Amino acid sequence: MFYGLNKTIKRILPKQLFYRGLLIVATPIIILQITISLVFFDSLWIKTNKGMTRALVSEIKTFVDAYEREETNKDYIIGLFKNNFDLNIKYEENLEIPKHNDKRWFSPIDRSLRRELKSRNLNYWFDTTSYKTLVDLKIGFKNGYFQFFVPKDRLTSSSARIFAFWITLPAILVISIAMIFLKNQTRPIIKLAEASEKFGRGEDVEEFRPSGALEIRKAGFEFDKMRKRIKRHLNQRSEMLSGISHDLRTPLTRIKLQLALIKDKKIAYELSEDVNDMEKMLNEYLNFAKTGAEEKTEKFDIVKMISNEVKKYKDININLFSDEKILFEGRKELLKRCFNNLLENSMKYGDKINIKLKKLRKDLIIYFEDNGPGIPENEYENVFKPFYKIDKSRSISKSSVGLGLSISSDIIRSHGGKIELGVSRLGGLKISVFLPF
């Protein structure tokens, strides 16, 4: 029960730290303001209005009684109440008092006035809305009625508006100041998150300067240390692979020169084939090392880029399904290398390839489908491991060292995406590339 309630509350609460902090600050202030307002309206404003309304109704009742008992000079009574109590009174003879249709139950003035008039057993009708500063009140008397024009300040206190203003203004001021301070406190966290996301995509992060509270600064310093360690490790890996590959090229060149001097052409041909295979392997090692190379992001049409790469192969069995222009921000050359690897992988084992681009709300999905032999489902995870090869029908090329899919996976992950494998509608392998917008 409590778990479900907790889950529901979590779903309702805001997700961002700024709005959660604002909620923590604003909620007590709003609750305090509401409590003070209720206490004020209940103990002061409503009781004050009730006393003022009761005094007015008592004056009206006194006037009606005095008017009824005075036999000679009734105008004197009207003038007396007008001068002393600020009541404009007019007697309408032989007219019926209107029926009261509008109850206005939500108005404190109407409720108080209605309650007091009923308690004095008076036949009444009143209107508090037609005039801005006056209340039109009619009291039945004999075959007519008295019409009273009463100032509204006789029924209600103007301190309510002043109180509402002074209690609302400080609350707005305090919450506004809190929003400014919260914004300043959450800005370093947002910068840290943006730097982490940028670094996770493999982009170059400028010198990160931690700021904000002590805990946020500490997290920023630790992130910067981690970033430098990872960058140093990647550089060491790239330099090591590049150095090994470069050093091996020298003896390979010497071997090629010696092969040219061998008179037995058959032996020379066989040895040169092995040398070519070794050279291809070295090129793959170099490509693998280059996946950690720095390259700036740019915005480009990814459909046009894939279309240009497809045209290079001049293969009528490669079909691209996408007429829409899709702008994507990323490292163009790395993505080009990734898609070339996937295309060559599909062309190596199949003779028909379909490429389809699908744009979703937050992701771009690119499908590569071929009609080759496919990959067993239990090998889906293994083929992305460096230097891993399946010893079956897909191990056709002896010169391949099993780095193609590993390089492609590294490139896509550096853009914050992922690669998934499955069975295509053509009967072969389906490669799904997910890239976030």
N, C-alpha and C positions, 0 to 999 in steps of 0.2 A: 504493500500500500504506500509506504513512505518512499520507496524507490520510484514508483510510478509518479507520485506527486513531485518528487525531486526532478525527475526527467521532464515533466511538463513545465515546471518553473524554468529549467535550463533552456527549454525550447523558446519560452516567451522572452527571457532576458536578452538584452543586446549582446552581440558577439564581440564587438570592438571594445578595447580597453578604455578608450576615451569616453564612450557612452556609458560604460559600466561605472567608471569613476564619477561621471556627472550624475548618474542615478544615485550613487552612494551619498554624494554631497547634497543633491537637490531634494531627495525624498524626506530627510528629517526637517528641512526648512519648510517644505510644503505642508507636511503633517503638522508642524508647529503653527504655521500660519492658519491652517484650517481650524485647529483646536482653539486658538486665540479668537478667531472670528466667531466661532460658535458660542464661545463663552461670552464674548462681547454682545452679540445679537440677542442671546438668551437672557443675560443678566442685566444688561444696560439698555440697549437700544429698544428691544421689544417692551420691556417694562416701562421705560420712559414714554414710549408712544402710547402704551396702554393708559398711563396716568394722564397724559395730555388729552387723549380722546375722551376719557371719563370726565375730565373737567369741562370739556366743550359740551358734551351731551348734557351735563348737569346745568350748564348755563342755558342751553336751549330749553331744557325742561322747566327751568325757573322762569324763562321768558314766557313760555306757553301758559304756565300757571298764572303769572302776573297779568298777562294780557287777558286771560279769561275772567279774572276777578275785577279788573279795572273797568269801570262802567262809563266814565266821562271822557278821559283823555288818553285814548289808546296810542295816539301818535307820540305822546310823551314817552311811553314805555319803549316804543321802537327806537326813538332817538337816543334814549338813555343807554340801551344795549349797543347801539351803533357806536356811540362815543366812548363808552367804557370798555367794551369787549371786542370792538372791531368786527361787528357782525352787520352785514348789509341784509336787511329783512324787507320782504315784500309779501303782502297777503293777497292771494288770488282767490276771489270768492266765486262760488258756484262752478268750480272746476274739480275734476277728479284727479287724484294723485296717480301718476303713471305706475305701471307694474314694473317691478325690478327684475329684469331678464339676465343681465350680466352679473354673475356672481364674483368673478375675479378672485377665486379662492387662494391664488398664489401671492396676492398683494397683502402685505402686513397691515397697511392703512385700511383697506377695505374690510379685512377680517376684524380688526379692532373696532372700527366704527359700527359694523353690523352687529357685533356682539353686545356693545354698549347700548345701542338703540333698541335691540330686542329686550335687554334686561329692564328697560324703562317702559316697556309696553307701548311704544310709539309706532304709529303707522307712518312708514318712512319710504323715501326713495332718494338715492344719491348717485352722483356721477363724479368720479375722480380723474377722468381722462380728457374731458372736452376742453378744460382750461389748464394752462400751464401752472399757474400759481394759485388757482382757486378751486374749491370743491363746491359743487352745486348740490345742495341738500334741501329736500322738500319733506315737510312734516304735516301730516293730515290734521286739520282742525275744523270741526263742525262740517259745513257743506263745502269747504274749500281746503286750501293748504297754505302753509307758510313756506316761502322760498328763501333759504339762507345761502349767501355767498361767503364762504369761510376761507380765509387764507390757509394754504397747505401747511405753513410753518406752525399753525396751531395744532396740527395733528401729528407731525413727525419732526424729528430733530435732524438738522443738517450735519451733525457731527458724524453720521454714518459714512457719508461720502469722504469726509476728511480722514476718518479712521481707515477706510478702505484704501485711500490713496497712500497714506503713510505706512500702511502695513504691506502693500503690494510693491511700492517703489524700492524699499530696502531689500526685499526678497529678490527682485529682478537684478538689482545692483550686485548683491552677493553672488548669485548664480552666474552672472556675466563675468565677474572677477574669477570665480572658480573655473569657468570654461577657459579663460585665458591661461590660467596656471596649469590646468590639466592638459591643454594643447601643448604647452611648453614641455611638460613632463612626458607626454606620449610621442613627441616628435623624435627624440633620440631612439626610441624603440622602433619606430617606423623606418628610420634611416638604417638601423642595424638589420631589420628584416629585409629591406631592399638590397642592402649590400650582400647579405647571405644568399638571397635569391639570385642576384646577378652573378655571384661567385659560383653558385651551384650550377648555373647554366654555362659555366666556362668562360664568362666574359671577364675582361680585365677590370679589376676594382682599383680605383685610385686609393691613395693613402687614406685609410679610414681613421677619423678622429672621434673617439668616444666622447660623449657629452651627457649631461643630465645628472640624475641622482647617482649616488655611490654604487649601488647595485647594478645600475644600467651601465655605468662606466666600466665596472669590473667585467661584465659580460662582453662589452665591446672590446676591451683589451684582450680577453681570452679568445674572442673570435679572430682578432687581427693576428694573434700568435699562431692560431690554428691555420689561418689562411696562408701565412708565410711558410709554415712547415709543409703544408700540402703542395704549395707551389714549388718549394725547393725539391720535394720528393719527385714531382712530375718532371721538373727540369733535369734532375739527375737520371731519371729513367730514360727520358728522350735523348739526353747526351750519351748515355751508355749505349743504347741501341744504335744511335747514329754513328758513334765511334766504332763500334764493332763492325757495323755494316760497311763503313768507309774503309776500315783497315783491311777487311777481307777483299775489297775490290782490287787492291794492288796485286796480291798473289793471283787472283783470277785473271787479271790482265796479262801477267807474265805467262800463265798457263795457256792463254789464247795464242800468244806469240809463239810459244813452243809447239803448240798443235799445228800451226801453219808450216812448221819445218818437218813434221813427220811425213815420211813418204807413203806409208800405208794409209790410204784414204779411208778405208773401212774403219780402222781403229781411230783415226783422227775424227771421223764423223761421230762415232759413238761417244768419244770423250767430249767433243764439242757440245753434244746434246746434254750431257751431264753438267757441263759448265753453264750452259744457258739456263738449266733448271735451277742451279745454285744462284745465278744472277737474278732470276725471277723471285726466288725466296728472299734475297737481300732487299729487293725493291719493296716486297711486302713488309719486311721488318721496318724499313724506312717509313713507309706509309703509316704503319702502326705507331711509330714514334712521333709522327707529325700530328697525330690526333690531339696531342696536348699543346700544339703550337698556338700562339696567340693570333687571333684574327678579329678585327672589329666587326660589329654587327652592322647590317644595312637593311633597308627596306627594299624588297624586290618582288616581282611577280613570279611566284613559285610555279605556276602552271606553264608560263613561258619558258622558264629554266628547264623544267622536265621535258617539255616539248622539243627544245633545242638539243637536249642530250639524246632523246629518242631518234631524232633525225640523223644524228651522227652514225647510228648503227645501220641505217638504210635497210631495215628489215620490215617487210610488209606485215609480218605476223605480230608486231608490237602495236597494240591499240591503246590510245590515250583517250579516256572519257572525261572531258571537262572543257566546257566552252567558256566558263566564267573566269574572269580575272580575279585572282586571289593574291592580295598583297600580304607578305609575311616578313617579319623582322627577325633576322638571324645572320649566321655566318655562311654566306653564299657558297664559298669554295668548299667548305667542309661538307655542307649538305649535298653539293654536286658530287663529291667523292662518295658519299654514302649511297646516293641513288644509283650511281654507276656500279658500285659493288653489288647492289641488289639486282640491278638489271643483268649484269654479267653472270651472277649466280643463277638467275632464272633462265637465261639464254643457254647456259652450259648444260642444263638438264632437260630443257623443254624447247619446243619449236613454236609455241604460241604463248604470247604474254598479253595480259590485259592490265592496264594501269587506270585506276579510278581515284579521283579526288572528291572528298565529301567534306563540306564545311558545316560544323555544328556551332553551337553557341559559344563554347570556349575552346574547342579543339578543332584541328584540321586533321583528317584521317586520309592517308594515302594507301591504297591497296595495290599490291603486286601479286598477280595470280598467274601461274603457269600450268602446263599440262604434263609436267615431268613426273618422276616416280614418287615425289613427295618425301617427307621425313616422318619416321615413326613418332607417335605422340610422346613416348617416354624419352625422346632425344631432344625435345623442344628446348629445354633449359641448357643442355650440354653444348649445343652448337654455337652458343654465344660465348663460350669459354675460349680464351686464346689458345691457339695451337691444337684445338680439338678437331678430329676428323672422324666421320662415320665410315667404317670399313665395309661399306656396301656399295650399292650402285652409284651413290653420289660421290664416291672417291675416285673419280675418273682421272683427274689431273694429278699426277705425281708431284708436280712442282708446287702445288698449293700447300700451304702450311697451316691452313685453318684460321686465318686472321680476318677474312672478308666480313663475316657477320659480326665478329667481335669489334672491328673498327666501326662498322655501321651502328652497332648498339651504343658504343662510346659517344659517337657524334650526336645521336638522337638524345641520349641521356644528358649530354652537355647542354642541350636546348630545353631541358625540362620535360622531355617526352619519353616515350617507351615504344618498344617493338614487340608485337605478339605474332605467333605462328599459328597456322590452322590449315584446314583442308579447303582448297579452292573449288569453285564450281566447274573448273576445267579438269578436275581430277588430280591435280598436282598440289604444290605448296602455295599457301596464301600467306603473304607477309603484310601485316597491318602496322603502319607507322602512325603514331599519335604524336602530334605537335601542338603545344598550347599556343593560343593567340596572345 
